[in-house]
Amino acid sequence: MIKSKLATLLFLYTALISNAKTENTINSLESFLQGLNSLEVDFTQILMNENGRELERASGVLYLKKPGKFYWNYQHPYSQKIITNGKILWIFDEDLEQVTIKNIDNSISKTPAGIILADDSIQEHFVQTSLGVIENFDWIELTPRYIEAQYDYIKIGFNKNKLGMMIIADNLGQTTRIDFSSVQKNTALSASFFNFDIPKNIDIFDERK
């Protein structure tokens, strides 16, 4: 199911730096991350198959807060929320009236909300290659160091030190492109914003152990 695939990809968001070749690219990344405590950004996400055919397009707003909190709010063409307070992950599908609950473990540090929620451990998990400036974006490519990773690479584009685009290629040949806009750094987001109050009369799938 494509919506489930999107949720899986969005849970996989994190990367950072090593083996850089272009100083400008590092400066763009470091400039963006410097002093970053929280983020609010609109996004449009496109999922494509191995032939480049569009499978699904979705849009919404993303909120992040250090340490380890994010809130992906899909608004179109369906309503779905993916929320974590750093310990528990909730995936709430309003159309199906169901919520899935998972524990967060250390594996999130090996994934693609870690570029933004990056910590010192991320350098252990990725190798960075500069791709230079392409169509006004400073691009870096991040490849996982571990063969068990669920994706082949992550590409991140910065426009004048602002987060502009992310491209994720998974190991099934599918590609997810995320365009970011209206980027707001260090907005006031309370920790309670990243806790999910489960509505009444919905199905609950609790996968915590």
C-alpha positions in Angstrom: 0.0 0.0 0.0 1.5 3.3 -1.1 0.4 5.2 2.0 2.1 2.6 4.2 5.2 2.9 2.0 5.2 6.7 2.5 5.0 6.3 6.2 7.9 3.9 6.2 10.0 6.3 4.1 9.2 9.2 6.3 10.3 7.3 9.4 13.6 6.9 7.6 14.9 10.5 7.6 18.5 11.3 8.7 22.0 12.0 7.5 25.2 14.1 7.9 28.8 14.7 7.0 32.1 13.1 6.2 34.5 12.9 3.2 33.4 16.2 1.8 34.9 17.5 -1.4 33.3 21.0 -1.8 33.7 23.5 1.0 30.6 25.5 -0.2 28.4 22.4 0.3 29.7 21.8 3.8 29.2 25.5 4.6 25.6 25.3 3.4 24.9 22.2 5.5 26.7 23.5 8.6 25.1 26.9 8.2 21.7 25.3 8.1 22.3 23.1 11.1 24.1 25.8 13.2 22.0 26.8 16.2 19.0 24.8 14.8 16.7 23.7 17.7 13.4 23.4 15.9 12.0 23.7 12.4 8.6 24.2 10.7 8.4 23.7 6.9 5.8 22.9 4.2 6.5 20.0 1.9 5.4 18.3 -1.2 6.3 14.7 -1.5 6.4 12.6 -4.8 6.9 8.9 -4.9 8.2 7.4 -8.2 8.8 3.9 -9.4 12.0 2.5 -10.9 10.9 3.9 -14.3 10.4 7.4 -13.0 6.6 7.2 -13.2 4.8 9.1 -10.4 2.9 6.8 -8.1 1.7 9.3 -5.6 1.9 13.0 -4.6 1.2 14.3 -1.1 1.7 17.5 0.7 1.5 18.9 4.2 3.7 20.5 7.0 6.6 19.1 9.0 7.6 20.1 12.5 10.9 19.1 14.1 12.4 19.8 17.5 15.6 18.6 19.1 16.2 16.2 20.6 14.5 13.5 18.5 11.0 14.9 18.0 9.1 15.3 14.7 5.5 15.6 13.4 4.8 14.8 9.8 1.3 16.1 9.0 0.0 14.9 5.6 -2.9 17.2 4.6 -3.5 16.4 0.9 -4.8 14.2 -0.7 -5.4 12.3 2.6 -5.0 13.0 6.3 -2.2 11.1 8.1 0.0 12.1 11.0 3.4 10.5 11.9 4.5 11.8 15.3 7.3 11.0 17.8 8.3 12.4 21.1 11.7 10.8 20.8 10.5 7.6 22.6 7.2 6.6 21.1 6.1 6.8 17.4 2.4 7.2 16.4 1.2 6.7 12.9 -2.4 8.0 12.7 -4.4 7.3 9.6 -7.6 9.3 9.8 -9.2 7.8 6.7 -8.9 4.3 8.2 -9.6 5.5 11.7 -6.6 3.6 13.1 -3.3 4.4 14.9 -0.2 2.3 15.0 2.2 2.7 18.0 5.9 1.8 17.9 8.9 2.2 20.2 11.7 4.4 18.9 15.1 2.8 19.2 18.6 3.7 18.2 18.0 2.7 14.6 16.5 6.1 13.8 20.0 7.6 14.0 20.8 5.5 10.9 17.9 6.9 8.9 17.3 10.0 6.7 14.6 13.6 10.4 18.4 12.9 11.5 19.8 15.3 9.0 17.8 17.9 10.9 17.8 16.1 14.2 21.4 15.2 13.7 23.7 14.3 16.5 27.4 13.3 16.7 26.7 9.7 15.9 25.4 10.4 12.4 28.9 10.6 10.9 29.3 6.9 11.8 26.4 5.9 9.5 26.9 7.9 6.3 29.5 8.9 3.7 29.1 12.2 2.1 30.0 13.2 -1.5 29.7 16.7 -2.9 27.8 16.9 -6.2 28.4 20.7 -6.6 25.8 23.3 -7.7 23.1 22.0 -10.0 20.2 24.2 -11.0 21.0 26.7 -8.2 21.1 24.0 -5.4 24.2 23.0 -3.5 23.9 19.2 -3.5 25.4 16.5 -1.3 24.8 12.8 -1.6 24.8 10.6 1.5 25.2 6.9 1.2 24.7 4.5 4.2 27.8 2.7 5.5 25.7 -0.4 6.3 24.4 -2.9 3.8 21.2 -3.5 5.8 20.0 0.1 5.1 16.6 0.4 3.4 17.8 2.9 0.9 20.6 3.4 -1.5 21.3 7.1 -1.1 19.9 10.4 0.1 20.5 13.6 -1.8 20.0 17.0 -0.1 19.8 20.3 -1.9 20.4 23.7 -0.3 19.4 27.0 -1.8 21.3 29.9 -0.2 21.8 27.9 3.0 18.1 27.0 3.1 16.8 23.5 3.0 15.3 23.1 -0.5 14.9 19.5 -1.5 15.6 15.9 -0.5 15.7 12.8 -2.8 15.7 9.3 -1.3 16.3 6.2 -3.4 15.3 3.0 -1.6 16.7 -0.5 -2.3 13.5 -1.5 -4.2 14.2 1.0 -7.0 11.6 3.6 -5.9 12.5 7.2 -5.4 10.9 9.8 -3.0 11.4 13.5 -3.8 10.5 16.0 -1.1 10.3 19.7 -2.0 10.5 22.1 1.0 9.1 25.6 1.2 8.3 28.3 3.9 11.2 27.1 6.0 11.1 28.6 9.5 13.9 27.8 11.9 13.6 27.9 15.7 9.9 28.4 15.9 8.3 28.0 19.4 7.2 24.4 19.6 6.5 22.9 23.0 7.5 19.3 23.9 3.8 18.4 24.5 3.1 19.2 20.8 4.9 15.9 19.9 2.7 13.8 22.2 -0.3 12.2 20.5 -3.7 12.0 22.2 -5.4 9.0 20.8 -9.0 9.8 19.7 -11.9 7.6 20.9 -13.5 4.9 18.8 -10.5 4.1 16.6 -8.5 0.9 16.1 -5.2 0.7 18.0 -2.3 -1.4 16.9 0.2 -1.3 19.6 3.5 -2.9 18.4 5.6 -1.9 21.4 7.4 -4.7 23.2 
